Amino acid sequence: MLILVETAAFKAWEAYHKATRERVYQYGAATILLVLYILFMLMGRTPNVVAYNGVDIWFWLVEQVPYGGTVLVSAILALWMGDIVWKDLKGIKTLRERREDSQKKAKDKNFSPKDKAPFRVNPYYILFGTIEGILWGSLIFALLPDLLQLCFQVFGENSEVPRPFDAMESLYAYNSNALQDIALALGAGVFEEIMFRAMFFMLMFHLAKSYGKKIAFLKQFDLKQEELKPFPIKVPKHDRKSNPYLLLVFLSTVVYSASHFILPFGDHFSFFGFIFRMFFGGFMYAIFVWRGPAMAMWTHVIYDLLYFGLRWWM
C-alpha cells in the first residue's frame, strides 16, 4: 500500500512539474508579477528610493525616466506575455505559430494546419505553484545563513555569519514604506532573474562565439546550450564534469553578488554579504533551470518579502 501511495505521489508530482513548465503557467505567473510591480511602483514610488532592484542601477537614467526605467520595460513585457497567454487560453494562434504554419505550407502544399485547442488551466496547479514558491523562498531565507556558517566552519573560519536581523542598515537608509518595499521585492525578483540568470548566459555565449578565437578565456564558454522553454532563454547544458560549465555558473553568481555593491545605489561592501549573495544566486540558478524562470522569480520575491518583513516586524 505504501509503495502504491509513493508511486501515485511521484506521478502526481511529475505531472505537476511537467504541466507548470507550459507557457500559460510560466508566462502567466511572470505577467502577474510584472503587473503587480507596475502597480506598486505607481502607488508607492518616492524620490527617496532611486533604484528598486539591481537592474535599475544599470539604467543610470532612472531619475529621468518616469517611475523608473524597469517600469517601462515591465509594461512591454507584460503586454507581450499577457497577449500570448490570452491567445493560448482562447485557442488563438500567435503570430509566430501562424508564421510556422505558413512556412510548412510553402514547403508542403498538402500540409493542412491544425486548429489550436484552448488551453485548460488546472487551478490546483496554480495553488500548488504558489505554495511551492513560498516554501522555496522560506527555506532559503531560514537555512541559508546556517548553511553558510557551516561552510565557513568546514574551511576553518570561525567568524559569525551575520543574521538577516543584522543586515538592515541599507534598508533603513531607503526610508521606504511597505508599498515601496513590496515594489522593491517584486522588481528584484523579476528583473534580477532575467538579467543575471538569463541575459548573462546569453551574453557570454555571444562573446564566446564572437571573440573566442581572439580571447582564449572566452572560447571555453562556447558550450552546449539548452532552451528553457517556453521562454526564449538559453542556458548552458548541465554537465557537472565540465570545468567551463561550472566556471560559467560560478561567474554568474559573482556578477549577481557584485551588482548589489555598485555605489551610490548599492550596499557598502562586506565579505560575508558578498559570499551570502553568491550562495543565494546559486540556489536561484538551480530553481531557474529546474523549475523554470517564473518559479525562480516567485521564490526570489518571497525571499525578499520575508527580508523586508523583518524591518516591518522590528
C-alpha positions as CSV (number, residue, x, y, z in Angstrom):
1,M,0.0,0.0,0.0
2,L,2.8,2.4,0.9
3,I,4.5,1.7,-2.4
4,L,1.3,2.5,-4.3
5,V,0.9,5.7,-2.4
6,E,4.5,6.7,-3.1
7,T,4.1,5.8,-6.8
8,A,0.9,7.8,-7.1
9,A,2.5,10.8,-5.3
10,F,5.5,10.6,-7.6
11,K,3.3,10.5,-10.7
12,A,1.2,13.4,-9.4
13,W,4.4,15.5,-8.8
14,E,5.8,14.5,-12.2
15,A,2.5,15.6,-13.9
16,Y,2.5,18.9,-11.9
17,H,6.2,19.5,-12.7
18,K,5.7,19.0,-16.4
19,A,2.5,20.9,-16.7
20,T,3.7,24.0,-14.8
21,R,6.5,24.4,-17.4
22,E,3.8,25.0,-20.0
23,R,3.7,28.5,-21.5
24,V,0.4,29.6,-19.9
25,Y,1.6,28.9,-16.3
26,Q,5.1,30.4,-16.9
27,Y,4.1,33.5,-18.8
28,G,1.0,33.9,-16.7
29,A,2.9,34.0,-13.4
30,A,5.6,36.3,-14.8
31,T,2.9,38.6,-16.2
32,I,1.1,38.8,-12.8
33,L,4.4,39.7,-11.1
34,L,5.2,42.4,-13.7
35,V,1.7,43.9,-13.3
36,L,2.0,43.9,-9.5
37,Y,5.4,45.5,-9.8
38,I,4.0,48.3,-12.0
39,L,1.0,48.9,-9.7
40,F,3.1,49.1,-6.5
41,M,5.6,51.4,-8.3
42,L,2.9,53.7,-9.4
43,M,1.3,53.7,-5.9
44,G,4.4,54.0,-3.8
45,R,7.3,55.4,-5.8
46,T,9.3,58.1,-4.0
47,P,12.4,60.1,-4.7
48,N,13.9,58.6,-1.6
49,V,14.3,55.3,-3.4
50,V,16.3,55.7,-6.6
51,A,16.9,52.1,-7.6
52,Y,14.2,49.5,-6.9
53,N,16.3,46.5,-8.0
54,G,19.8,45.5,-9.2
55,V,18.8,46.2,-12.8
56,D,17.6,49.8,-12.1
57,I,21.2,50.5,-11.2
58,W,22.2,49.7,-14.8
59,F,19.8,52.2,-16.3
60,W,21.5,55.2,-14.8
61,L,18.7,57.3,-16.3
62,V,16.3,56.1,-13.7
63,E,15.9,59.6,-12.3
64,Q,15.0,61.0,-15.7
65,V,12.6,58.2,-16.7
66,P,9.1,58.4,-15.1
67,Y,8.6,55.7,-12.4
68,G,11.9,54.1,-13.1
69,G,13.4,52.5,-16.1
70,T,12.3,49.0,-15.4
71,V,8.6,50.0,-15.2
72,L,8.6,50.8,-18.9
73,V,10.2,47.5,-19.7
74,S,7.7,45.8,-17.4
75,A,4.8,47.2,-19.3
76,I,6.1,46.0,-22.6
77,L,6.9,42.5,-21.3
78,A,3.5,42.2,-19.5
79,L,1.6,43.2,-22.7
80,W,3.7,40.7,-24.8
81,M,3.4,37.8,-22.4
82,G,-0.2,38.6,-21.4
83,D,-1.3,38.6,-25.1
84,I,0.3,35.2,-25.6
85,V,-1.4,33.8,-22.5
86,W,-4.8,35.1,-23.6
87,K,-4.4,33.6,-27.1
88,D,-3.4,30.2,-25.6
89,L,-6.4,30.3,-23.3
90,K,-8.7,31.1,-26.2
91,G,-7.1,28.8,-28.7
92,I,-5.9,31.5,-31.0
93,K,-2.6,31.1,-32.8
94,T,0.2,33.6,-32.1
95,L,2.0,35.4,-34.9
96,R,4.9,33.0,-34.6
97,E,2.7,29.9,-34.8
98,R,0.9,31.3,-37.9
99,R,4.3,32.0,-39.5
100,E,5.4,28.5,-38.8
101,D,2.3,27.1,-40.4
102,S,2.9,29.3,-43.5
103,Q,6.5,28.1,-43.8
104,K,5.3,24.4,-43.6
105,K,2.6,25.2,-46.2
106,A,5.2,26.7,-48.5
107,K,7.3,23.5,-48.3
108,D,4.5,21.1,-48.5
109,K,1.3,22.1,-50.4
110,N,-0.6,19.2,-48.9
111,F,0.1,20.5,-45.4
112,S,-3.1,21.4,-43.5
113,P,-2.7,23.5,-40.3
114,K,-4.5,22.1,-37.3
115,D,-6.7,24.2,-35.2
116,K,-5.3,25.2,-31.8
117,A,-7.2,23.9,-28.8
118,P,-7.9,26.3,-25.9
119,F,-5.6,25.7,-23.0
120,R,-7.3,24.4,-19.9
121,V,-5.8,25.7,-16.7
122,N,-5.7,23.5,-13.6
123,P,-6.5,25.7,-10.6
124,Y,-4.8,23.2,-8.3
125,Y,-1.5,23.7,-10.2
126,I,-1.8,27.4,-9.6
127,L,-2.3,26.9,-5.9
128,F,0.5,24.3,-5.6
129,G,2.8,26.6,-7.6
130,T,2.1,29.5,-5.3
131,I,2.8,27.3,-2.2
132,E,5.9,25.9,-3.8
133,G,7.4,29.3,-4.3
134,I,6.6,30.3,-0.8
135,L,8.2,27.1,0.5
136,W,11.4,27.6,-1.5
137,G,11.7,31.3,-0.5
138,S,11.1,30.5,3.2
139,L,13.5,27.6,3.2
140,I,16.3,29.6,1.6
141,F,15.6,32.5,4.0
142,A,15.7,30.3,7.1
143,L,18.5,27.9,6.2
144,L,21.0,29.9,4.0
145,P,22.7,31.7,6.9
146,D,23.2,28.3,8.7
147,L,24.5,26.7,5.6
148,L,27.0,29.5,5.0
149,Q,28.0,29.3,8.7
150,L,28.7,25.5,8.3
151,C,30.8,26.1,5.1
152,F,32.9,28.6,6.9
153,Q,33.4,26.2,9.8
154,V,34.4,23.4,7.4
155,F,37.1,25.6,5.9
156,G,38.4,26.6,9.3
157,E,36.8,30.1,9.5
158,N,35.1,30.6,12.9
159,S,33.7,34.1,12.1
160,E,30.0,34.5,12.8
161,V,27.8,34.9,9.7
162,P,25.5,38.0,10.2
163,R,21.9,37.0,10.5
164,P,19.3,38.8,8.4
165,F,18.4,40.9,11.6
166,D,21.9,42.3,11.4
167,A,21.8,43.2,7.7
168,M,19.2,46.0,7.9
169,E,21.4,49.1,7.6
170,S,21.0,49.5,3.8
171,L,17.2,49.1,4.2
172,Y,16.9,51.8,6.8
173,A,18.7,54.2,4.5
174,Y,15.9,53.9,2.0
175,N,13.3,55.4,4.3
176,S,10.7,53.4,2.3
177,N,7.3,52.3,3.4
178,A,5.5,48.9,3.0
179,L,4.3,49.7,-0.6
180,Q,7.7,50.7,-1.7
181,D,9.3,47.6,-0.1
182,I,6.8,45.3,-2.0
183,A,7.8,47.1,-5.2
184,L,11.5,46.5,-4.3
185,A,10.8,42.8,-3.7
186,L,8.8,42.4,-7.0
187,G,11.4,44.3,-9.0
188,A,14.3,42.4,-7.7
189,G,12.5,39.0,-8.1
190,V,11.6,39.6,-11.8
191,F,14.5,41.7,-13.2
192,E,17.4,40.2,-11.4
193,E,16.4,36.8,-12.5
194,I,16.0,38.0,-16.1
195,M,19.4,39.7,-16.1
196,F,21.6,37.5,-14.0
197,R,20.1,34.1,-14.7
198,A,19.2,34.6,-18.4
199,M,20.8,37.6,-20.1
200,F,24.2,36.9,-18.5
201,F,24.4,33.5,-20.1
202,M,23.2,34.7,-23.5
203,L,25.8,37.5,-23.4
204,M,28.6,35.0,-22.5
205,F,27.6,32.7,-25.3
206,H,27.6,35.6,-27.7
207,L,31.1,36.8,-26.6
208,A,32.4,33.2,-26.8
209,K,31.3,32.9,-30.4
210,S,32.3,36.4,-31.5
211,Y,35.6,36.8,-29.7
212,G,36.5,33.2,-28.7
213,K,39.1,32.9,-31.5
214,K,40.9,36.0,-30.2
215,I,40.5,35.5,-26.5
216,A,41.2,32.0,-25.2
217,F,39.3,32.7,-21.9
218,L,36.1,33.3,-23.7
219,K,36.4,30.4,-26.1
220,Q,35.9,27.9,-23.4
221,F,32.3,29.2,-22.8
222,D,31.2,28.1,-26.3
223,L,29.2,25.4,-24.5
224,K,26.3,23.1,-25.4
225,Q,23.1,25.0,-24.7
226,E,19.5,24.1,-23.9
227,E,16.5,26.3,-24.2
228,L,14.3,27.0,-21.2
229,K,11.0,26.6,-23.0
230,P,8.6,28.4,-23.1
231,F,10.9,31.4,-22.6
232,P,13.3,32.3,-25.4
233,I,16.2,31.8,-23.0
234,K,19.3,29.6,-23.4
235,V,21.4,28.4,-20.5
236,P,24.5,26.1,-20.5
237,K,23.6,22.4,-20.7
238,H,24.0,20.8,-17.3
239,D,27.4,19.0,-17.0
240,R,28.9,18.6,-13.6
241,K,32.1,17.2,-15.1
242,S,32.7,20.3,-17.3
243,N,35.0,22.8,-15.8
244,P,33.9,25.6,-18.2
245,Y,30.3,24.9,-17.3
246,L,31.0,25.1,-13.5
247,L,33.1,28.2,-14.1
248,L,30.3,30.0,-16.0
249,V,27.7,29.2,-13.3
250,F,30.2,30.5,-10.7
251,L,30.8,33.7,-12.7
252,S,27.1,34.3,-12.9
253,T,26.8,34.2,-9.1
254,V,29.8,36.5,-8.7
255,V,28.4,39.1,-11.1
256,Y,25.0,38.8,-9.4
257,S,26.5,39.4,-6.0
258,A,28.8,42.2,-7.2
259,S,25.9,44.1,-8.7
260,H,24.5,44.7,-5.2
261,F,27.6,46.7,-4.2
262,I,27.6,49.2,-7.0
263,L,27.6,52.7,-5.4
264,P,26.0,55.1,-4.9
265,F,22.8,52.9,-5.0
266,G,24.2,49.7,-3.7
267,D,25.2,48.4,-0.3
268,H,28.6,49.0,1.3
269,F,30.8,46.0,0.5
270,S,31.2,43.3,3.1
271,F,32.9,39.9,2.6
272,F,30.0,38.0,4.3
273,G,27.4,39.9,2.3
274,F,29.2,39.1,-1.0
275,I,29.5,35.3,-0.2
276,F,26.0,35.2,1.1
277,R,24.6,36.6,-2.2
278,M,26.8,34.3,-4.2
279,F,25.2,31.3,-2.4
280,F,21.7,32.8,-2.9
281,G,22.5,33.3,-6.6
282,G,23.5,29.6,-6.8
283,F,20.2,28.5,-5.3
284,M,18.3,30.8,-7.7
285,Y,20.1,29.4,-10.7
286,A,19.2,25.8,-9.7
287,I,15.5,26.7,-9.4
288,F,15.6,28.8,-12.6
289,V,16.8,25.8,-14.6
290,W,15.0,23.0,-12.7
291,R,11.6,24.7,-12.1
292,G,11.6,27.4,-14.7
293,P,12.2,31.2,-14.7
294,A,8.7,32.0,-13.3
295,M,9.2,29.9,-10.2
296,A,12.6,31.4,-9.6
297,M,11.1,34.9,-9.9
298,W,8.3,34.0,-7.4
299,T,10.8,32.4,-5.0
300,H,13.0,35.5,-5.2
301,V,10.1,37.7,-4.5
302,I,9.0,35.7,-1.4
303,Y,12.6,35.7,-0.1
304,D,12.8,39.5,-0.4
305,L,9.3,40.0,1.2
306,L,10.5,37.9,4.2
307,Y,13.6,40.0,4.3
308,F,11.7,43.3,4.3
309,G,9.2,41.8,6.7
310,L,11.9,41.7,9.3
311,R,12.0,45.5,9.2
312,W,8.3,45.8,9.4
313,W,8.2,43.5,12.4
314,M,11.1,45.1,14.1
